Amino acid sequence: MKSRPLALTLGDPAGVGPEIVVKAWQALRGEGMSFLAVGDFEALASASSTDASILARITEPGEAPRLFRKALPVLDLPLTAPVVAGQPSPATAPAVIQWIETAVGLALSGEVAAVVTAPIAKAPLYAAGFRFPGHTEFLGELTAAAHYDGERGPIMMLTARDLKVTLVTVHAPLARVHGLISIEAIVKAGLVTAQALRRDFGLAAPRIAVAGLNPHAGEGGGLGREEIEIVEPAVRTLRDLGVDAAGPFPADSMFPPEMRARYDAAVCLYHDQALIPVKMLDFWGGVNVTLGLPIVRTSPDHGTGFDIAGRGVARPDSLIAAIRLADEIARRRQAA
């Protein structure tokens, strides 16, 4: 099978994205995969005083595999505003959005095998009129017309070592979570999670654990009735639909090694319930995967790092893990 490159977007150019993209290429150029950067050539050239001779402008993704071992291929979509490391600006937002749209378009057309996104900063995007809570929701919009039967995304998954978690609500204030969780939302997350574990992670019979919302999973209704009225019916529905689901489980006891061995992915109800165990388990190597899309998309599980941008100290570990996982999933889909 012909190997297609991955597409990496630079994220916010004032953050660590350009720097870690270059460092990831330096680490991975001998591994047999290939990728191209979608973004501003000069931003990459100036990232941590990068030697521009290790960058190569390309005009189409098919050039990337041939060049990859010697230079980082760059699909140059220039910025129209100056960038200062560590100082995000709404003026760069149109370019950041264009880079994402271009990479997604290349994936939908089959020219690249997957999309890996460096971190974006939401505040400057919002200031420029961006109307999505984050990458995940924007990707859902960009790929909506290409969804096929069985796709119910997007759903966010975080991976860290042997732990995989998915979220029913994502970037929602804690005060709003109660009103956002529902039987339907939990069932959707469970179905998408089970489908991804089979298709993208190669598990023939995935096991799903569903977290409760309240302390001690509600203590039989004494500490809240969401488990009785929402989570338990959702778990029963998932079982009726053929998913090996169990729960609700108290979130404070779901993540020790002995418990992780009992399931393949945990469905969590809100942001910190999922992300705290992921980051405790592997702070530097966690990966964000968007499930339920017609394309493969991963991202490092960290932010833009404005406080260290331009200093050359940003660690590429999470981006490297995200690239490897995107390549693994893309190859598995292609083989299937």
N, C-alpha and C positions, 0 to 999 in steps of 0.2 A: 504494500500500500504506500502511496506517495505521502511523504511527511510534509505537512503544512506547518508554517511557523505560527507562533502565538503572537498576539498584539498586546503590547504594554503601553498603557496611557501614563502620562507623567504626573497626573494629579495636580495639586496646586504648585505652580512653578516657584513660589516663594518658600515652599517647604522642603522637606528632604527627598521628595519624589525623584527629581532628576539625579540626585546623588546615589540613591539606593538602586535605581535602574542601572546605572553604570557599574556599580559594585556587583550587582547580580549578574550582569553579563560577564564580568571578569571571573566570577566564581563558576559559571555554568557553561562557558563557551566550549569546553572540552567534553561535555556530557552526551552529545549526540542529538540534543534537541536544538531548536533555533527559535528566536523571537525577534521582533522588530519593535522599536519605540515609536509611538505615535505622539508627536508633540513638537516642540520648538528645538531645532538643532542647536541654536546658540545657548539655550538654557542648559542643555546637556553638556555642551563644550565648556561652559563656565562653572559647572557643578564641581566644587572642590578642586578647582584648577585642573580639570580634566584635560588631558592631551587630546586635542581635536583629531589627531591622526588615527585614533582608535574608533572614530565615528565615521559612518559612510552614509551619505544621503542616497535614498532609493526612491523610485517613483511608483513601484507596485510591490506587493508582498512577496511575489514569487522570486524576487532577487535575494531575499533574506537568507535562505539556507546556504547559498553559495558563498556569501560573504561572512557568515556568522563567526567562524572560528578566528578570523583576523580582525574583524571590526564589528561594532554594534550598528546594525542597520537602523536608519532613522527615516521615517516618513515625515518629512519636515512640513509642519503646519505652523508657520511663525506667529509669534505673539505680536500684537499691535500696540502694546504698552510696555514700558520698562518694568523690570522686576528687581526688587531688592530682597535679598535673602532675609527671611524672618519677618517680612512686612507684607502680609496679604493685602490684595487690593481688588475691589470689584471690577477694575478695568481689565483684569485678566480673565474674568469669568467667561466671556464669549469664547475665548480660545479653549479653556478647560472643557466647556460643554462640547465644543466642536471635536476635540480629541476623543471624547467618549463616544459621541455619535458616529464618528468615522470608524473607530475600532469595532463598534457593534455592527455597523453596516458591512464591514469586511467579514465578520463572523457569520452574519446572516447570508451573505453571498457565497460562503464556503471558501473564501480566499485565505482566511486564517482559521486555525483549529479552535482557538479559544481567546478570551479577553482576560487580561490581568490588569487591574486598575490600581495605580498608586493613590495614596490618600488625598481626598479633597477637603477643603475647609468650607463648611456650610454657610457661615456668616457672610463672606464676600459674595457667594453665589446668590444668597437670599437678597442681598443689597442690590444685585444686578437684575432681580426679577425671577430668579430660579424658583419654581413652585413645588419642588419635590422635597420630602424630608431628607433624602440621601440618595446614594448610588443605587441602592436596591430598588427603590420605587421608580427611579428614572429608567433603569434597565427594563423594568416591567412595562413601562409605557413604550419604550423604543422597540420592544420585541412583540408587542401585543398582537399586531397583525399577522405575525408569523407563528403564533401558537397553534399547536395541533391538538387533536383529541387526547385527553389525558393530562395535558399540562394545566396546572392550577397555580402557578407561581405568580409573583416571586415569594419565596420563603428564604429567610436568612439562616444559614448553618455556620457554626463555628467549630473548627476542629483543633485539637491539641493532643498530640500523642494518641492515646487510645480512646479519647473522649470526643464524641460528636454531639452537639446540641443544636436544636432548632428553636426558633422563637415564634410565638403566636402574635405578640405585639413587639414592636422594635423600638423606634425612637418616640415613645409616648411618655409623657409625664406620669409619674407613679399615681398621681391623684386620678388619672383618667383610665388606668388599666382596668379597674373593675367594670367600667362601662364598655370596654372594648372586647373583653374576652366573651366568647359565646360557644355554644356547642358546635356551631358551623365552623367557626374559626379554628377551633382545636382539631376538628375532623380534617379540615383542609390541610393544616400543618402536618398531621399524622400521615395522611395519604401521600403528600408530596415527599415527606421524609422517607417513607417506606419505598416509594418509587425510586428515589435517588439512591438509596442504599443498594437496591437491586441493580439498577442500570449503571450508576456511576462508581459504585464501590464494590460491585461484584458479589454481594451477599444474596444468596438464594432465598433465605428465609429470615429476613431482618426482624429483630425484636425492638419494640418501642416502649420506653418508659415515659409516662406523663407526670409532670410535677403538679403538686397542688399549689394553691395561691396563698393560703393562710398558714401561720405557724402550725406545725404538727398536722398538716393537711386538713385543717379545720377541726380536729379533735372531735369527730362525730357530730359536727354542727355547733359545738360549744364555742368555737373560735371563728365562726363564719360558715355560711351555707353554700358558698360557691362550689366547693368540691361535690356536694350532694346534688346540687341543682344544675351544674354545668359540666364539671370535669368528668364525673362518673358516667353520665349519659353519653358524653363524647367518646369515652373509652369503649363503652358498650357498642356504640355505632361503628367505631373502627373495627372492632372484632367482627361485627356482623358483615362488614365489607371485606373481611379476609385479612385484616392486619393483625399481627401478633402484638397487641397493645396491652399494657397493664398500668395501673395507677388509679387514683392519684397517690403519689408518694410525697412525704415531707421533703421539701427541697434541701433542708439542712443535713439530710443523711443520704442523699442520692449519689454523692460523688466520690466517696472513698473507693479505693481499688476493688474491694470485695463487692460493692454495689455495681460499679462500672462493668464488672465481668458478667452481670446478669442481663445487660441490654446492649444494643448496638448504637442507639441514639436516644437522647433524652429530649422530649418536647417540653420547653419551658414557656412560662406565661408572660414574662416581661424581661426587659433588657439585662438588668444586673443579676437576676436569677441565673441566667445563662453565662454571662461574660465573666463573672467573678471566678467560678471554678475553672473556666478555660484559661484565664490569665494567671491564676495561681498555679495551675499545672504546668504551663509552658508560656511564660510571659513573652519571650522573644520569638517563639516559633509558631504561634497560633495563626490560623488561616480562616478567612471569611469566604464562604462559598454561597453563591446565589442559586437556590434550587428551583425547579419548576419552570425553567426557561428553555426555549429551543436552542440556546447557545450555552457554551461553558463559560462561566465567569468566576474568577477568584480574586482575592485581594488580601494584602497583609492586614493583620488584626491590630493596627495601631493608627495613630493620627498623623498629622502633617509635620509635627516636630518643629514648629517655628522657632522654638527657643534654642535649637541646636543647628538650624539650617545654615549652610554655608561654612561650617566649621570642619567638615570632613570626618565627623565622628559618628554619624548615623549608622546603625547596624542594619544590614540587609537581610538578616536571618528570616524574618517573617515573609518578606517578598520572595526570597529564594524558595521557601516552603510553598508559597502560593503558586509560583511558576511550576514547580515540580508536580504539585497536585493537579493543576490545570492540564499539564501535559499528560499525566496519568489518566485523568477522566476523559480527555479528548481521544486518546488512543483506545481506551476501552469502548467508547461510543463508536469510533470508526470501525473497530474490529467487529462490533455487533451488527 
